[in-house]
Amino acid sequence: MKRNTDAATPKPRKRRGLALAVAVVFTATATATPAAFAKDACATFICMLGKLQGNNTGDTCVDPINDYFSIIDYHHGHVDFSATPRDRLNFLKSCPGGDPSKMDSINNAFGSVT
């Protein structure tokens, strides 16, 4: 059997993980009211993980991604580039089911982005 070596084709394991993440997000949005969904660390984790992997996160992820990027710390009127990533990571870590290594990867990529 010939293996597909096309780099653009997602691996089955990644597809399964993404499918699970999408299912969790859609289940959460179907059962939660919009007010209860705001500042949901687990929704933010799932959406930011999709963004990190280069996936189109869609309309469902607009608010959770904005929640992550709205965490900005200031020191003497300027963005504090050490406190902002730390607080963003702490927010992600408030999701009890999230993978800490993936949270670190998200934060390493996006923690200092303003």
Contacts in CASP RR format, 6 or more apart in sequence:
PFRMAT RR
TARGET T0000
AUTHOR 0000-0000-0000
METHOD contacts of the structure
MODEL  1
MKRNTDAATPKPRKRRGLALAVAVVFTATATATPAAFAKDACATFICMLG
KLQGNNTGDTCVDPINDYFSIIDYHHGHVDFSATPRDRLNFLKSCPGGDP
SKMDSINNAFGSVT
10 18 0 8 1.000
14 53 0 8 1.000
18 50 0 8 1.000
18 53 0 8 1.000
18 55 0 8 1.000
21 46 0 8 1.000
21 49 0 8 1.000
21 50 0 8 1.000
24 42 0 8 1.000
24 46 0 8 1.000
25 43 0 8 1.000
25 46 0 8 1.000
25 47 0 8 1.000
25 60 0 8 1.000
25 61 0 8 1.000
26 60 0 8 1.000
28 37 0 8 1.000
28 40 0 8 1.000
28 42 0 8 1.000
28 43 0 8 1.000
29 37 0 8 1.000
29 43 0 8 1.000
29 60 0 8 1.000
32 40 0 8 1.000
37 43 0 8 1.000
37 63 0 8 1.000
37 64 0 8 1.000
38 63 0 8 1.000
38 67 0 8 1.000
39 67 0 8 1.000
40 64 0 8 1.000
40 67 0 8 1.000
41 91 0 8 1.000
41 92 0 8 1.000
41 93 0 8 1.000
41 94 0 8 1.000
41 95 0 8 1.000
42 95 0 8 1.000
42 96 0 8 1.000
42 97 0 8 1.000
42 98 0 8 1.000
43 61 0 8 1.000
43 63 0 8 1.000
43 64 0 8 1.000
44 64 0 8 1.000
44 65 0 8 1.000
44 67 0 8 1.000
44 68 0 8 1.000
44 91 0 8 1.000
44 92 0 8 1.000
44 95 0 8 1.000
45 92 0 8 1.000
45 95 0 8 1.000
45 98 0 8 1.000
45 102 0 8 1.000
45 103 0 8 1.000
45 106 0 8 1.000
46 61 0 8 1.000
46 64 0 8 1.000
47 57 0 8 1.000
47 60 0 8 1.000
47 61 0 8 1.000
47 64 0 8 1.000
47 65 0 8 1.000
48 64 0 8 1.000
48 65 0 8 1.000
48 68 0 8 1.000
48 92 0 8 1.000
48 106 0 8 1.000
48 110 0 8 1.000
49 102 0 8 1.000
49 106 0 8 1.000
50 57 0 8 1.000
50 61 0 8 1.000
51 57 0 8 1.000
51 61 0 8 1.000
51 65 0 8 1.000
51 110 0 8 1.000
52 102 0 8 1.000
52 105 0 8 1.000
52 106 0 8 1.000
52 109 0 8 1.000
52 110 0 8 1.000
57 65 0 8 1.000
67 91 0 8 1.000
68 88 0 8 1.000
68 91 0 8 1.000
68 92 0 8 1.000
68 110 0 8 1.000
69 110 0 8 1.000
69 113 0 8 1.000
69 114 0 8 1.000
71 84 0 8 1.000
71 87 0 8 1.000
71 88 0 8 1.000
71 91 0 8 1.000
72 79 0 8 1.000
72 84 0 8 1.000
72 114 0 8 1.000
73 79 0 8 1.000
73 80 0 8 1.000
73 83 0 8 1.000
73 84 0 8 1.000
73 87 0 8 1.000
74 80 0 8 1.000
75 83 0 8 1.000
79 114 0 8 1.000
81 112 0 8 1.000
84 111 0 8 1.000
84 112 0 8 1.000
84 114 0 8 1.000
85 107 0 8 1.000
85 111 0 8 1.000
85 112 0 8 1.000
88 107 0 8 1.000
88 110 0 8 1.000
88 111 0 8 1.000
89 103 0 8 1.000
89 104 0 8 1.000
89 107 0 8 1.000
89 111 0 8 1.000
92 98 0 8 1.000
92 103 0 8 1.000
92 106 0 8 1.000
92 107 0 8 1.000
93 100 0 8 1.000
93 103 0 8 1.000
95 103 0 8 1.000
END
